[in-house]
Amino acid sequence: MPTTDAMSIRAQYPSLAGKRILITGGATGIGAGLVEAFAAQKAKIAFVDIDATAGAAVAERFAPGGFHRCDLRDITALQATIATVADQLGGIDILINNAANDDRHSIAEVTPDYWDDRMATNLRHLFFAAQAVVPHMRQAGGGAIVNFGSISWHLGLPDLVLYQTAKAAIEGMTRSLARDLGRDNIRVTTIVPGNVQTPRQERWYTPEGEAEIVSAQCLDGRIQPADVAALALFLASDDARMCTGHDYFVDAGWR
């Protein structure tokens, strides 16, 4: 198993240097790992999140001036924020659609309002963010959109029916966008993380529960945000120029 020091030695992608990148949900967890990873590639980074305090802290360390507070459920605000980011960066080459929220819920608890809120939180903004960046990517001669799915619906985990519905839809959306945007040299892929060890995920699992996850994986150890970011770097880079329309798992073989 790699040590922390080994995991910090990232592959360098020359094609990412200077690229204009927008990351959603970049203030905590996987998102913060993405901001750190792209900063190490000397990319020009903007990221959005609803958490102003955490967002400011991440920006101070890795992307000074790059944080924009935005509630992604508000599509008008999202569109305005993307327009501001494009003006500041001079365009957008890469969109990382990472933001989501996996609050647990039972079937009986779901109301129409809660359904709409969960779809707005976990699905709708990915499409509208993609829609907003496409003109900038076309102007640049191409780009990459990396969506985030989830292992959860592939496993059918309990108490996540709306989250899993949204995450399953993202994989379908990726295939459709890849087909419609491919002739513009815009690639669209999905990353499907397994159970990533973040402070949020540690809220849901006891040490015994985490041990059960590891025992169900093919590999020992817990997936870290840096492991997910490593895959995002590749898919966003020119090294992945012929990768589009598909899902890429980083789940330690969780079955």
N, C-alpha and C positions, 0 to 999 in steps of 0.2 A: 504494500500500500504506500502511495507517495507520501512523503512528509510534507508539512506545511511549507518548508523552504522549497521543496521540489515543485509544489503546486504554484508557487509564486513565480517560477521561471516560465513565462509564457512564450508561445510561438509569436514571432513578429510578422505582421502582414504589411509589407510596404504599401499595398494598395489602400489601406485604411488611413494612412497618415494624411491629415488634412481633410478627410471626408467629413461631411456635415451630417451629424447623426442626431436624431430625436428618439428619446427613450421614454416610454410611459411607465409610471409607477417606479421611478428611480430612487426613491428616498430610503427604502428599507429592503432587507432581504435580498432576493435574487436581483431586484432592480438596482440596488446599491452596488452589488457585485458587477453588474453590467456597466454602470457608469465608471467604476474603477478600471475595469478591463479595457474599455474603449479609450479611456484617458491614457492608459499605458501605451496605446498604439498611436498616440499623438493626433487623435481625431478631434474635430471641433464638436463639442457636445452640448446639447440642450436636453433637459429632462423635465418632466412634469410629474406632479404628485399632489395629493390633497393634504399631505402632512407637511405643514410649513416648517416646523421645527426641525424635523429629521431631514427635510429637503435642503434647508439652509446649511446644515452640518455637512452633508455629503458634498454640496457644491463648494463649500470652503476648502475641502480636502482635495477634490478631484476636478471640479468644473466651475471655477469662479465665474459668477455672472450667468451661469447656465441654468439655474433653477427657475421654474415658472410654476407657481401654485395654480392648480386647475382641478375642478371637480369634473371628471370625465363623463359623468352622467348628463352634464349640461353641454349639449352638442354645439350650441352657439358659442359658448365660452371656449370650447375645444377648438373650433374653427378659427376663432380670433387669436387664440394662443399660437396655433400653428402658423398663422400669417405673420405674427410677431417674430416667431423663431426664424422663419424663412427670411424675413427682412434682416434680422441680426446676423444670421450665418451666411447670407447671400444665396440661400437655397437649401434644399434638403436632399441628401443622397441616399440615406438609410433611415428606415423607420423600424424601431424595435417595439412591437405592440406587446408589452409585458404586463401591464396593470390588470389586476383581478382581485377578487376577495372570495375566500372559500368558507364563509360562515356556514355552520351546520344548521340543518333544519329537518324537521320531519315532514312527511307528505301532508299530514293533517293540519299543520301550521300554515301552509302556503295559501295566501290570499291573492286575488288578482293584482293588488297593489304591490305585494311583495314579489310576485313573479316579474312584474314590469321593472322593479328596482334591480332585481338580480340580473335580468337581461341587459339593463342599461349599464350595470357595473361590470359584467363579465363578457359581453358580446358586442353590443351595439357600437361602442366607441371604437372598436378595432376597425370596423368597416369605414366609419366616417373619418378616422385619422388617415386611413389608406387613401380614401377619396380625396382628402385635402392635400396630401403630399404628391399625388400622381402628377399634377401639372409641373411641379418643380423637377421631378425626376425625368419627365419627358424633355424638359428644357435642357437638362444636363446630359441627355443622351442615354439615360438608363438609371437603374437604382436597385435597391433590395429592400423588401419588406419581410421582416421576421416576426411571425405571430407566435404566441405562446399558448399551447394546449395544456393538457394534463393527463398523467397516467391514470387518474382516478376513474374516468369513465371506462377506460379499457379494462380496469379491474372490477368495476361495479361496486365501489366502496359505499358504505351506508351513510345516510343522513346528508347526502350531497346532491339530491336529484336535480335541483335547478343549476347548480354549478356545473355538474356533469353534462347536463343538456347543452349549456352554453359552450362548454369546452369541446364537445363533440361537433357542434355547429362550426366552430372555428376551423376545424380540419376540412370540412366541406367548403367553407369560404375560401380557404387557402387554394384549393384546387381550382375553384372558379376564377379567382383573381389571377392566378398564374396563367390560365388559358387566355383570359381577356387582355392581359398586360404584357404577355411574352414578346409580342412583336415590337413593343416599345423598349425592349431590353430591360424590362423590370421583372426581377425574379421575386417569387413569393414562396416562402417555406414556413413550416411550423416546427417549433421545438416542443417536444413532449418530455417535461422533466418527471422524474420519479419523486420520491419523498426527499426534499432538500432540507438539510438541517439549518433552519433559521429560527430566530426567537419566536416568530409567530407559530411555526409548526410545533415548536416545543410546548406551546400552550395546550395542544390537542393530545399529545402522546406522553404517557408515563415512560420511565426507563424500560419497563417490561414491554410496553407497546413498541418502542423503538427497537428493542431486541427482536421482536417478532418480524418487524419490517426487514431488518438485516438478514434474518434467517430465511426470508422469502426471496431475497436477492440472490443472483448468481455470484456476486462479488461481496466480500466483506467490506465494512466501513460505511460511513454515512456520506451521501452526496452533499457537496458544498456548493454555494453560489458560484465559486470560481470554476467548478466543473461545468456548470451550465453556461457560464460566460464564455468558456473556451469554445464551445460549440457555436455560440452566437457569433463570435469573432470569425470563425471559418465561414459560416453561411453568409455573413455580410461582406466578406472579402471577395476579391476577384478570383481567388483560388477556387471558389465555388461557382464559377461563372456558368456551369452547365447544370447546376442544382436548382430545381424549381418544382413547385406543385406537389411536394411530398412532405412527409413527417419524419423527423429525426429525433430518436429517443436518447435520453441520457438518464437512465433509470437503474443502473447497476444490474440489469436483468431481472427486475422485480416481477414476479409472476404469482 
